[in-house]
Structures are given as C-alpha cells and as structure tokens.
Amino acid sequence: MKKAAVRIAHQAPSDEQVAHVADLFRLMGDPTRLRIILVCLKHPTSVGEIAAELDASPSLVSHHLRLLRAARVLRAERRGKQIFYSALDRHIQCVIDDIMAHVVEPTEFEDTD
C-alpha cells in the first residue's frame, strides 16, 4: 500500500482527481457538515445523537449525512432499527487531524517590504 501512495504523490493528478478533491474540501468546508464529521470520528453515532449534540434538527442532519455518505466520507451501519454513522476510513481522520494541526500551529509573518 505504501508503494501506491508514493506513486500517487509523484504523479500529477488528473483533472478529474483535482475536481474530486475540490468537491471533498467544499463538502467538508460547510461548518455543519464538519461538525457532523467530528462527532462521527469519536464513535459510531446515530442521527438523533448527532442532532442533539449539534442542536440541529434530525432532518437537517440526515440531509448532510446523505451528502457525506455519497462522497465516501462517512459510512452507515445498521444496528437493529437504528443506523450509526462513522468515518469511512482512517484517511478521513488524518485529513481532519492535519487541517486542525495546521490551523492551531503558530504562524510567522515575514515582512517582505
């Protein structure tokens, strides 16, 4: 698997790949959807639990969950009558962790004048 990752890093991405990544960033750029992802990264969570934690309506949460599942960010697992949502794979956690680390790291501004 590492060899495949290395090959991808050295190849120029196709226009289709760039468009897909841009779509993912746009999807995760919505604050409500990002909060849903963050909740689902902790542990598998039901629509009702997500709605309660975000103080949002279950129908709004369900709408966002459909989009996140279609984009392969989250997966659904049925347990009895309820469906629980979690990150599709560890890559989602890594992307969020890396972006959060970038946001909180100290910045140094260079005076270019």
N, C-alpha and C positions, 0 to 999 in steps of 0.2 A: 504494500500500500504506500509506503514512503516513496518508492520509486515513481509511482504515478503522480504523487503530489509534487515531487521535484520536477517532473516533466511538465506538468501544468504551469508551474511557476516560471519556467523558462520559455514557454511558448507564448506568443502574443495571443490574447484571447480573441475569439471571433466576435463579429458584431452581435450575433445572437447571444453569446455568453455575456457580453458587456450589457446588453439590454436586459437580460435576466437579472444580473447583479443589481443594476439600477432599479429595477422593479422591486427587488427584495429590500433594498435600502429605503425606497419610497414607502413600501408597506410597513416596515419596522419604524419609519420616521413618524408615524402617527402616534401621539402620546398615549392614547387609549390602548392601541394595539401593543405598544411597547410595554405598558403596564401589565397587560394580559400575559405577554410572553414571560415577563419577570415573575409573575405569580406561578405560571406553569413550570418554570425552571426549578422551583423549590421542591415540588412533588406533584404527582398527578392530581388534578383539581377539577371539580365539577363546575358546570355553568353557574349554578346557584352560589357556590363558594366564591367564584371569581367575581360575580356580580356584587355579592356582599362586601368583599374586600375592596372593590373599586367604587362602591356606592354608585353602581350603574344598573340599568335595567337588564334583566336576563335576555330580552330580545336584542338589545344593542350588543351585548357580549356575544350572543350566538351569531349575529351578523359578522362580527370581527373574527370569531373563531372559524367560520366558514372560509373567509379570505385567507387566514393563516394556515389552515389545513390545505387549501388549494395550492398555496405557494410552497408547501412542504416545509413549513416552519414548525408546525405542531402536528401531533398525531392524536387520534381518539381511540380510547379503549373502553369497550362496554363491560360494565360490571353489574350484572343484574339488570335493573331498569335504568341505571344511570350511566352516563358517559363521562369519562375522566380524560382530561387533556394534559399532555406533557410535551416537552421538546422532542422533535423528531429524532435528533441525534446529538452527539456531543459537539458538533460543529456550531450549532446554534448557541450553545453555552459559551463556546470560545469566542465567537464573534461579539456577543454581548459583553463578555468579560474584557476583551481587548478594547472595545469602544469606551467602556466605563473607565478603564485604566487610563486611556488617553485623555478623557475629559477631566479626571481629577489630578493628573500629573502637573507639576509646576511648569509654568511657561517662562521662557526667557525671550524678551523682546530685544531685538537688535536695532540699534539706531543706524539706519542706512544713509542718513543725510550727511 
